[in-house]
Amino acid sequence: MNKTSKIMLGLTLLLVVVICIEPVSADSSANMADFTEGGHLETDYNVDFMAEWWYLNGRATLASSEGEEDDIGFFVTLAHQESPIIVNLNGTQRSHLVTFYGLYFDNGTATFNCTETYIPQTTVGKYIALHTPYVDYVYPDGVKRFNGSALSGYNLNYTSDDIAMDLIFRPEVEETIDQAEHPLNFTTYEYSYGTINGSIRLDGKRYNVTDAVGYMDHRIPIGSRPWPMDMHGWSWFDVTTENYQAVAYAVRGLNDGYDSYSYKHMTLLDKHNGTVLAEYSADEITITETDWINESVFNRKRPVKVVFSTPDLNVTVNAESVIDFDLIHPANMGFVNFMAFQPDDAVIQYNGSIEAGSAFYEYFVSDMGVITPPA
């Protein structure tokens, strides 16, 4: 090989190396394994109690082969709780598995279903992938499963009563994180906007999911006692408009009552390119809740309208169609969660622009026994 050939070969090899390296160095985080996706145990955090859930919601149009169309909102949650005091009569530690879903129809009606069971904790790895860069949760009945990752997309296969979901959610925004130590020690990993494809079977009829967008998060509260006992409750929403996605978490401490918040955080994203436009926390946010309803059957109250305000961002949500999730166990370990869907007219006002869209909104109240609704 002559000198010129050697030089050309060297340049060619250098070009190959550059081509191979450049995509990774340009955005290496995009292809890195994310071990926040997988499941955990309480021993991972050296605490006595841990809960963990993966939550997916969506707004979609259902289209049948006969040309019928229905607009719906839906959410699905798969969860587990771990603690050395969750034991059976023989003293065997167990894992508490819970899964539930809600459907909101365009005629204003809604349906809800919840299933729970206990299994020996030594077998929980058969149903939940632990310490992995992906989620893989299979409920013991074998017909409810959520698996995947942000890189590959998340698959939901969920059968219960008269519904069967076969969906895939593909995030289109950056991961955002909500995290606090007080009044509730929790971390939430959020992919707050993405597309949903697949099908849903209702009452024996199959519908294709069209024009569907969604939100997904992975939340982990931990502590020295059951997590609802560490707080009065929370207010949470995600709002989707033509150009924006707003997500907010606010947590009330035990002394905050119904309308004060020790933790406040709100994120605004550009849903087209996935970038975070603004973040706000603590005293930057003013929360106004009005039109209170006395839910006497639960000895609780909840607001219908909530506004999160900052100097340049205002987000307004109304609890239109509401599902009551009442999960109360002995020893004050339960809660009541008012889970609402607003198909239209939730508002994001940012830097002078105003857009309307859909919203999912939760007003959560712990069951502490001493908590009573305000007059």
Backbone torsions as a table, in degrees:
resi	resn	phi	psi	omega
1	MET	NA	127.5	-179.0
2	ASN	-79.8	175.8	-175.3
3	LYS	-63.6	-40.1	-179.6
4	THR	-64.3	-41.3	179.4
5	SER	-64.6	-39.3	179.2
6	LYS	-64.0	-41.0	179.2
7	ILE	-63.8	-43.6	179.4
8	MET	-63.6	-41.0	178.1
9	LEU	-63.1	-42.3	179.1
10	GLY	-62.3	-42.5	178.4
11	LEU	-64.3	-39.4	179.4
12	THR	-63.2	-45.5	179.5
13	LEU	-63.3	-40.1	178.5
14	LEU	-63.0	-40.4	178.9
15	LEU	-63.7	-41.2	178.2
16	VAL	-61.2	-43.6	179.7
17	VAL	-62.2	-44.4	-179.8
18	VAL	-62.3	-44.1	-179.7
19	ILE	-62.0	-40.2	-178.2
20	CYS	-71.0	-35.8	-174.5
21	ILE	-83.3	-34.3	-169.5
22	GLU	-56.4	-46.4	-179.5
23	PRO	-60.9	-34.7	-179.4
24	VAL	-71.7	-44.7	-178.0
25	SER	-70.3	-25.4	180.0
26	ALA	-69.4	-36.6	179.7
27	ASP	-156.1	69.5	-175.5
28	SER	-64.4	-28.1	-177.5
29	SER	-67.2	-23.8	-176.3
30	ALA	-65.6	-25.5	-176.6
31	ASN	-115.8	14.2	179.4
32	MET	-83.9	142.6	175.7
33	ALA	-65.3	135.3	-176.9
34	ASP	-113.2	103.7	-175.7
35	PHE	-81.4	4.8	169.6
36	THR	-77.4	-10.0	-177.3
37	GLU	-73.2	-35.9	-171.1
38	GLY	-80.2	-179.5	-176.4
39	GLY	-86.6	168.3	-175.3
40	HIS	-141.0	167.6	171.5
41	LEU	-121.0	164.7	-179.1
42	GLU	-65.4	-26.9	179.1
43	THR	-68.0	-20.6	177.1
44	ASP	-65.7	-25.3	-177.5
45	TYR	-113.1	1.4	-179.0
46	ASN	56.2	47.2	179.3
47	VAL	-126.8	169.2	179.9
48	ASP	-89.3	-22.6	-179.4
49	PHE	-137.0	138.2	173.6
50	MET	-143.9	136.9	170.2
51	ALA	-122.1	157.3	-178.3
52	GLU	-156.3	135.0	175.8
53	TRP	-148.2	152.0	173.4
54	TRP	-111.9	127.1	-171.5
55	TYR	-125.7	131.9	176.5
56	LEU	-131.2	129.5	171.3
57	ASN	-122.7	166.7	-179.5
58	GLY	-160.3	151.0	169.4
59	ARG	-117.1	126.7	-170.4
60	ALA	-148.8	159.6	168.2
61	THR	-105.6	130.3	177.1
62	LEU	-99.9	129.3	-179.1
63	ALA	-125.1	123.4	178.6
64	SER	-90.5	167.5	178.7
65	SER	-67.8	-18.3	177.7
66	GLU	-86.7	1.8	178.1
67	GLY	92.4	3.2	177.7
68	GLU	-74.2	145.0	177.7
69	GLU	-134.5	140.0	175.6
70	ASP	-139.2	139.2	174.0
71	ASP	-95.8	133.3	-178.7
72	ILE	-136.2	161.4	163.0
73	GLY	-120.6	149.9	179.8
74	PHE	-153.0	158.1	169.9
75	PHE	-143.1	152.4	176.9
76	VAL	-138.6	135.5	178.6
77	THR	-129.8	134.8	171.8
78	LEU	-123.5	125.5	-169.0
79	ALA	-140.5	161.4	168.7
80	HIS	-147.7	155.0	176.6
81	GLN	-126.2	139.7	-175.9
82	GLU	-129.3	134.3	176.3
83	SER	-166.3	144.4	176.7
84	PRO	-66.9	-13.1	177.5
85	ILE	-94.6	-1.5	172.7
86	ILE	-84.9	90.2	-174.5
87	VAL	-131.5	160.7	173.8
88	ASN	-93.1	-174.5	-175.6
89	LEU	-64.6	-22.6	178.8
90	ASN	-88.9	1.9	179.6
91	GLY	84.1	10.1	179.9
92	THR	-80.7	126.3	178.9
93	GLN	-67.5	138.6	-178.0
94	ARG	-124.3	160.6	171.6
95	SER	-105.9	136.6	179.5
96	HIS	-97.6	115.5	-179.1
97	LEU	-106.6	132.8	-178.3
98	VAL	-136.6	136.7	173.2
99	THR	-141.9	140.5	-178.8
100	PHE	-154.3	159.5	178.5
101	TYR	-145.2	159.9	174.1
102	GLY	-136.9	144.8	176.8
103	LEU	-125.4	131.7	178.3
104	TYR	-116.2	120.8	-176.9
105	PHE	-98.1	161.2	-174.0
106	ASP	-72.4	-9.2	175.6
107	ASN	-90.2	5.9	177.4
108	GLY	94.7	-7.5	179.2
109	THR	-85.3	162.7	-179.9
110	ALA	-148.5	150.8	176.0
111	THR	-127.2	154.2	-176.6
112	PHE	-146.4	144.2	176.8
113	ASN	-146.6	137.0	179.4
114	CYS	-132.5	137.7	177.6
115	THR	-131.7	137.5	177.8
116	GLU	-142.6	155.2	178.8
117	THR	-157.6	169.7	175.9
118	TYR	-123.4	140.0	177.0
119	ILE	-132.8	157.8	173.7
120	PRO	-59.6	134.0	-177.6
121	GLN	-62.5	-25.4	178.8
122	THR	-63.8	-16.5	-178.9
123	THR	-106.2	2.0	-172.9
124	VAL	-62.9	-28.3	178.5
125	GLY	-64.7	-16.1	175.7
126	LYS	-73.1	-22.5	-173.3
127	TYR	-113.3	-23.9	-179.1
128	ILE	-131.4	121.6	177.0
129	ALA	-68.9	121.0	-176.2
130	LEU	-101.1	137.2	173.3
131	HIS	59.0	44.5	-178.9
132	THR	-120.4	157.6	176.4
133	PRO	-84.4	30.4	177.0
134	TYR	-157.6	160.3	174.1
135	VAL	-99.1	139.3	172.0
136	ASP	-148.8	96.1	-177.9
137	TYR	-114.4	120.5	176.9
138	VAL	-121.5	116.1	177.4
139	TYR	-67.7	147.3	-173.4
140	PRO	-56.2	-21.5	177.9
141	ASP	-74.6	-8.6	174.8
142	GLY	79.1	-0.7	-176.6
143	VAL	-118.3	14.1	175.9
144	LYS	-133.4	113.8	-174.9
145	ARG	-145.6	139.8	174.7
146	PHE	-131.4	120.1	-177.5
147	ASN	-147.6	154.6	178.3
148	GLY	132.1	-162.6	-179.3
149	SER	-156.3	172.5	178.5
150	ALA	-64.0	-31.5	-179.4
151	LEU	-70.3	-41.2	-174.8
152	SER	-98.2	-16.5	-170.8
153	GLY	97.4	158.0	-177.7
154	TYR	-109.0	127.6	179.5
155	ASN	-100.7	130.8	175.6
156	LEU	-117.9	119.9	171.8
157	ASN	-122.8	113.0	-168.5
158	TYR	-142.1	117.5	178.9
159	THR	-121.1	129.4	179.2
160	SER	-160.3	129.1	178.7
161	ASP	51.6	-117.1	-174.9
162	ASP	-101.2	21.4	-178.6
163	ILE	-129.4	144.9	172.6
164	ALA	-141.4	121.1	-179.8
165	MET	-109.3	134.8	173.8
166	ASP	-133.9	92.4	-168.3
167	LEU	-131.6	155.8	170.2
168	ILE	-131.6	131.1	178.7
169	PHE	-109.6	125.8	179.5
170	ARG	-116.4	111.1	179.9
171	PRO	-63.9	145.6	178.4
172	GLU	-127.4	14.9	179.8
173	VAL	-132.8	170.5	176.2
174	GLU	-70.5	152.8	173.0
175	GLU	-70.9	133.0	172.5
176	THR	-117.2	160.4	-174.3
177	ILE	-133.3	131.5	165.8
178	ASP	-107.2	134.1	-175.9
179	GLN	-151.8	135.3	178.5
180	ALA	-151.2	158.5	172.5
181	GLU	-104.6	-31.0	-179.7
182	HIS	-136.6	147.0	-1.0
183	PRO	-78.2	-12.7	175.7
184	LEU	-122.0	129.9	176.3
185	ASN	-83.0	106.5	-176.8
186	PHE	-150.1	158.5	170.2
187	THR	-133.7	136.1	176.8
188	THR	-127.7	125.1	176.0
189	TYR	-101.3	121.4	-169.3
190	GLU	-119.9	134.4	162.5
191	TYR	-116.4	94.9	-161.4
192	SER	-85.2	-4.4	176.4
193	TYR	-151.8	139.8	176.6
194	GLY	-175.5	175.8	-179.2
195	THR	-98.7	152.3	178.9
196	ILE	-125.0	132.8	176.2
197	ASN	-130.9	160.2	177.3
198	GLY	134.0	-148.1	-176.7
199	SER	-144.9	156.7	174.7
200	ILE	-133.5	132.3	176.7
201	ARG	-105.0	122.2	178.9
202	LEU	-121.6	125.7	178.9
203	ASP	49.6	41.2	175.8
204	GLY	84.6	-4.7	-179.3
205	LYS	-107.9	133.6	-178.1
206	ARG	-91.7	134.8	177.6
207	TYR	-124.7	138.0	169.4
208	ASN	-80.2	140.7	178.0
209	VAL	-89.0	120.1	-179.4
210	THR	-126.4	158.8	177.0
211	ASP	47.3	50.3	-171.6
212	ALA	-114.5	134.1	175.3
213	VAL	-130.6	157.8	-175.6
214	GLY	-151.9	179.6	-179.7
215	TYR	-138.4	142.8	179.2
216	MET	-139.3	139.7	171.2
217	ASP	-142.5	163.5	179.0
218	HIS	-128.6	108.3	-171.9
219	ARG	-113.4	141.7	-176.0
220	ILE	-138.0	97.3	169.2
221	PRO	-89.9	142.4	-179.7
222	ILE	-136.2	163.2	177.4
223	GLY	173.1	-169.8	-178.7
224	SER	-94.4	-2.9	178.8
225	ARG	-153.3	173.1	-178.9
226	PRO	-51.7	131.3	-169.9
227	TRP	-58.5	-32.5	177.7
228	PRO	-64.1	-20.5	-176.9
229	MET	-78.1	-10.6	-178.5
230	ASP	-90.6	0.9	-175.5
231	MET	-152.5	162.9	171.5
232	HIS	-79.1	-36.7	178.9
233	GLY	160.6	-166.5	179.1
234	TRP	-145.7	165.3	169.9
235	SER	-125.3	130.2	-176.5
236	TRP	-142.2	144.8	171.2
237	PHE	-152.4	158.1	160.8
238	ASP	-130.9	134.6	-176.7
239	VAL	-123.4	131.4	-179.4
240	THR	-120.1	123.5	175.8
241	THR	-121.3	-168.1	-176.1
242	GLU	-61.8	-38.8	-174.9
243	ASN	-119.2	-12.6	-170.5
244	TYR	-126.1	160.3	168.5
245	GLN	-136.1	122.2	178.8
246	ALA	-115.2	133.7	178.8
247	VAL	-129.8	133.9	-178.9
248	ALA	-137.7	140.4	170.5
249	TYR	-124.7	134.3	172.6
250	ALA	-140.7	130.0	-175.5
251	VAL	-119.3	132.5	178.6
252	ARG	-96.6	129.5	173.5
253	GLY	-75.0	171.3	-177.3
254	LEU	-61.2	-28.6	179.8
255	ASN	-95.2	1.5	-176.9
256	ASP	-82.3	-21.4	-176.0
257	GLY	72.9	-149.6	-173.0
258	TYR	-87.7	-25.0	-169.1
259	ASP	-132.4	16.2	169.8
260	SER	-112.9	151.7	-174.0
261	TYR	-135.0	125.1	178.0
262	SER	-81.3	-24.9	178.3
263	TYR	-127.5	130.7	178.3
264	LYS	-140.9	134.0	177.9
265	HIS	-154.4	137.1	178.6
266	MET	-140.5	138.2	180.0
267	THR	-124.1	136.7	175.3
268	LEU	-117.3	128.2	-179.3
269	LEU	-120.8	150.7	166.9
270	ASP	-84.0	111.4	-171.5
271	LYS	-73.7	-14.2	-178.9
272	HIS	-79.6	-36.8	179.8
273	ASN	-116.7	-2.2	173.0
274	GLY	80.1	6.5	-177.5
275	THR	-86.8	151.2	176.1
276	VAL	-81.3	120.9	179.9
277	LEU	-84.8	-35.9	-177.2
278	ALA	-163.0	151.3	172.7
279	GLU	-133.0	144.3	-178.3
280	TYR	-136.8	150.7	179.4
281	SER	-152.5	163.5	172.1
282	ALA	50.9	-129.3	-173.0
283	ASP	-71.7	-6.0	172.9
284	GLU	-68.1	-19.0	-175.4
285	ILE	-111.6	131.5	170.9
286	THR	-109.4	127.7	-179.6
287	ILE	-109.1	124.0	178.4
288	THR	-119.5	121.7	-179.2
289	GLU	-120.9	130.3	-175.5
290	THR	-137.8	178.1	177.7
291	ASP	56.8	54.6	-175.8
292	TRP	-69.5	141.7	176.6
293	ILE	-115.6	131.8	176.8
294	ASN	-85.4	108.1	177.1
295	GLU	-89.5	78.9	-170.1
296	SER	-64.0	-28.2	-179.0
297	VAL	-65.3	-25.0	177.9
298	PHE	-105.9	-1.4	-173.6
299	ASN	56.1	43.7	-178.6
300	ARG	-135.8	164.6	169.3
301	LYS	-126.7	157.7	177.0
302	ARG	-146.3	149.8	176.7
303	PRO	-86.1	148.7	174.3
304	VAL	-87.4	-39.0	-176.1
305	LYS	-115.3	135.1	176.6
306	VAL	-133.5	137.6	177.6
307	VAL	-127.6	124.2	171.5
308	PHE	-102.6	119.3	-173.5
309	SER	-120.7	141.1	169.9
310	THR	-135.4	174.5	-179.8
311	PRO	-58.0	-29.7	-178.2
312	ASP	-124.8	2.3	-179.7
313	LEU	-138.4	129.7	173.2
314	ASN	-130.2	129.6	178.5
315	VAL	-124.1	127.4	-176.6
316	THR	-121.5	129.6	-178.6
317	VAL	-130.9	142.5	173.1
318	ASN	-120.0	133.0	178.0
319	ALA	-80.2	95.0	-175.6
320	GLU	-88.7	-69.2	177.7
321	SER	-99.0	118.9	-169.3
322	VAL	-120.7	134.8	171.9
323	ILE	-109.9	130.5	178.1
324	ASP	-94.4	120.1	177.0
325	PHE	-110.7	106.4	-176.6
326	ASP	-109.7	106.4	-179.9
327	LEU	-123.8	92.2	-175.3
328	ILE	-117.8	128.6	178.1
329	HIS	-119.7	168.1	177.9
330	PRO	-59.3	162.3	176.0
331	ALA	65.4	32.5	174.1
332	ASN	55.3	50.3	-179.7
333	MET	-111.2	14.4	-172.8
334	GLY	-109.0	-167.9	-177.5
335	PHE	-164.7	166.4	168.4
336	VAL	-124.5	127.1	-178.7
337	ASN	-120.9	119.7	177.3
338	PHE	-94.6	106.9	-171.0
339	MET	-108.3	116.2	-171.1
340	ALA	-118.0	153.0	173.5
341	PHE	-128.3	132.5	176.6
342	GLN	-120.0	107.1	-174.3
343	PRO	-70.6	-27.9	-177.3
344	ASP	-143.2	164.4	167.2
345	ASP	71.0	10.2	161.9
346	ALA	-71.0	142.9	-167.7
347	VAL	-123.0	133.8	167.6
348	ILE	-115.5	120.7	176.2
349	GLN	-115.5	113.5	-173.8
350	TYR	-135.0	121.8	178.3
351	ASN	49.5	41.5	175.7
352	GLY	92.0	-17.3	177.0
353	SER	-89.9	147.4	-178.5
354	ILE	-127.2	126.6	177.2
355	GLU	-132.8	144.2	177.3
356	ALA	-109.8	149.0	-180.0
357	GLY	-164.7	-156.6	-177.1
358	SER	-101.8	163.3	-178.6
359	ALA	-150.0	145.7	162.8
360	PHE	-111.1	136.8	-172.2
361	TYR	-144.3	134.5	177.5
362	GLU	-123.8	135.5	168.5
363	TYR	-121.5	111.6	-168.8
364	PHE	-110.4	135.0	177.4
365	VAL	-131.3	124.6	177.6
366	SER	-67.7	155.7	175.0
367	ASP	-100.7	92.3	-176.4
368	MET	-106.0	4.0	-178.0
369	GLY	78.4	-54.7	-176.7
370	VAL	-80.8	-11.9	-179.6
371	ILE	-74.8	122.3	176.5
372	THR	-127.1	151.0	-178.6
373	PRO	-70.2	148.7	177.4
374	PRO	-66.2	157.2	-179.7
375	ALA	-67.0	NA	NA
